[in-house]
Amino acid sequence: MNTVLWMAQICAAWIFLVVGTAKLFVPREKLATRMHWAAEWPRSRIKLLGLAEVAGAMGLVLPVATGIAPVLTPIAAMCLALLMAGAIATHRRLRENFAPAVIIALLCFGIAVAHVQRLHSHSKETRTMRLG
């Protein structure tokens, strides 16, 4: 289970890192050729979205990898799932294919659930060890 969870986290983080970096550094006009919604959005909002995606990508991997505040990983995963809910709504409104956004949202939700379960079982084991 641990290996599958790491693979899911790395896959999701890579997707958000690549797409978020593009939103940060590619001009809006060029983004709009592939991401039609970008033509309607102000540059500052596109940059903010890209920053949120890059930060979320780091939040999926770094807290658990370093052992520093691992509770941040499921929070990052849920935030990214909510971000993808917005993407789904936008793609539906534009009558575009929203299936990739649904898949990524479900992947992020699954990562969050798996980490919450791991944190919960770890806290149970710690309490049992203290009492026993």
Residue pairs with C-beta under 8 A, 6 or more apart in sequence:
1 114
5 111
5 114
5 115
5 118
8 107
8 110
8 111
8 114
9 60
9 61
9 64
9 73
9 111
10 61
11 107
12 57
12 60
12 77
12 80
12 104
12 107
12 108
12 111
13 57
13 58
13 60
13 61
14 57
15 57
15 104
16 53
16 54
16 56
16 57
16 60
16 80
17 53
17 54
17 57
17 58
19 50
19 53
20 49
20 50
20 51
20 52
20 53
20 54
20 56
20 57
21 50
21 54
22 31
22 50
23 31
23 46
23 47
23 49
23 50
23 53
24 47
24 50
24 51
24 54
28 38
28 39
28 41
28 43
28 46
31 38
31 46
32 38
32 39
36 94
36 96
37 90
37 91
37 94
38 46
49 83
52 79
52 83
53 80
53 83
55 76
56 76
56 79
56 80
56 83
58 76
59 72
59 73
59 75
59 76
59 77
59 79
60 73
60 76
60 77
60 80
60 108
60 111
61 73
62 68
63 69
63 70
63 71
63 72
63 73
63 76
64 70
64 73
64 115
70 115
70 119
71 119
73 111
73 115
74 111
74 112
74 113
74 115
74 116
74 119
75 112
77 108
77 109
77 111
77 112
77 115
78 108
78 109
78 112
80 104
80 105
80 108
81 105
81 106
81 108
81 109
81 112
84 101
84 102
84 104
84 105
84 108
85 105
87 98
87 101
87 105
88 98
88 101
88 102
88 105
91 97
91 98
91 101
92 98
